[in-house]
Amino acid sequence: MTRPGKIVCVGRNYREHAKELGNDVPSAPLLFLKPPSAVLAPGAAIVMPRVSQRVDFEGEIGVVVGAALRKATPAQCAAGIRGIAALNDVTARDLQKSDGQWTRGKGFDTFCPIGPLWEGHPPLDAITLVTRVNGVEKQRAISAEMVFPIPDLLSYISHIMTLEPGDVVATGTPAGVGPLQAGDLVEVELVGYSAVRNPVEADA
């Protein structure tokens, strides 16, 4: 997949995930950005930075924008989706907590594996997300469980910044996040649509 112009991410968009980290569910979508330089191809290695003692997987539904969206309605946003791709919002959890804002903890090179783009318009409330580490299932959720549905997320973002063709929106991770270790193999699958599988290695 072509590197996106920007990656807009949504935090705490599943109630059980917010709960497992001791956070309240936000009253409006909680947004942050990952740099395009974090994008990683399927099969390439996630590199654990030396400055972090805990690097977590976060499986997500990545929505790829197909048309410019500015101050758009949810219906316009749904029509403007190009497709979806499996995405892993890799996070240095200790740095995220210590910094108080998330740029460093979310922004390292290799921290955004993205799978092949599935082009089309899937049922946005019926996408099944599964994350596995070394073949063991760690996360499973359906998109209907999101606090803020995908068209509403895109509309909300479009009233802040124009979403441009090729941009990616990472729509939040469900409960079950956990740490990775060097030597692990982590896979995020959008069942029937896209999957991304990456080994994990220490920073040499």
Buried (B, 14 or more C-beta within 10 A) or exposed (E): BEEBEBBBBBBBBBBEBBEBEEEEBBEEBBBBBBBBEBBBEBEEBBBBBEEBEBBBBBBBBBBBBBBEBEEBBBEBBBBBBBBBBBBBBBBBBBBBEEEEEBEBBBBBBBBBBBBBBBEEEBEBEEBBBBBBBEEEEBBBBEBEBBBBBBBBBBBBBBEEBBBBBBBBBBBBBBBBBBEBEBEBBBBBBBEEBBBBBBBBBEEE
